[in-house]
Amino acid sequence: MNTTDILAEPIAVKAWVEKRTVFIELADQRMISFPANRFKLLKDAPDDLLNNVELRLDGTVLRWEEIDEDISVRGILLGNFQLP
């Protein structure tokens, strides 16, 4: 792995929610997931709003419009969660 790979912004190509777990497929074919209860606004969001996740900024951010929540893919990969 070279320095360019390490510094490259992680890009999501797909995001979805199943049973209150957020799943992300990255451009490099990795799959990651996290429980919605790791973020304050997602924790209490109704299922129908939680399921409305979109990719923004060329796949670098997850966006929930109705909840007004944005979470960076890089932050998720670094483990930057709001709640334990």
C-alpha positions in Angstrom: 0.0 0.0 0.0 1.4 3.4 -1.0 0.9 6.8 0.5 -1.7 7.7 -2.1 -3.8 4.7 -1.0 -3.6 5.7 2.7 -4.6 9.4 2.0 -7.3 8.6 -0.6 -10.8 9.6 0.6 -12.9 6.5 1.2 -15.8 6.4 -1.3 -19.1 4.6 -0.7 -21.0 3.2 -3.7 -24.0 2.0 -1.8 -25.6 2.5 1.6 -28.7 0.9 3.1 -30.3 0.0 6.5 -31.4 -3.4 7.7 -32.8 -3.9 11.2 -31.4 -0.6 12.4 -27.9 -1.4 11.2 -26.4 0.8 8.5 -24.4 -1.0 5.8 -22.0 0.6 3.4 -20.3 -0.9 0.3 -17.1 0.9 -0.5 -15.6 1.5 -4.0 -12.7 -0.9 -3.0 -15.3 -3.6 -2.4 -15.1 -3.6 1.4 -18.4 -3.8 3.3 -18.7 -2.1 6.6 -21.6 -1.6 9.0 -22.5 0.0 12.3 -25.6 0.0 14.6 -27.7 3.2 14.2 -27.7 3.6 18.0 -24.0 4.8 17.8 -25.3 8.3 16.7 -27.6 10.5 18.7 -30.0 11.5 15.9 -30.1 8.0 14.3 -30.7 6.3 17.6 -34.2 7.7 18.1 -35.2 8.0 14.4 -38.2 6.1 13.3 -37.4 3.1 11.0 -39.0 4.8 7.9 -36.8 7.8 8.3 -33.7 5.8 9.2 -34.1 3.7 6.0 -33.9 6.9 3.8 -30.1 7.1 3.7 -28.5 8.7 0.7 -24.9 9.1 -0.5 -23.7 12.6 -1.0 -20.6 14.5 -2.0 -19.5 11.8 -4.5 -20.0 9.0 -1.9 -17.9 10.5 0.9 -20.9 11.3 3.1 -24.1 9.5 4.3 -27.1 11.8 4.5 -30.5 11.5 6.2 -32.4 14.5 4.9 -35.5 14.1 7.1 -33.4 13.6 10.2 -30.9 16.3 9.2 -27.9 14.1 9.8 -24.6 13.8 7.8 -21.9 11.3 8.6 -18.6 11.0 6.8 -17.5 7.7 5.5 -14.0 8.5 6.7 -15.3 9.1 10.2 -17.1 5.8 10.3 -13.9 4.0 9.2 -11.9 5.8 11.9 -14.5 4.8 14.5 -15.7 8.3 15.2 -19.0 7.4 16.8 -21.0 9.7 19.1 -22.2 7.0 21.5 -20.6 3.8 22.8 
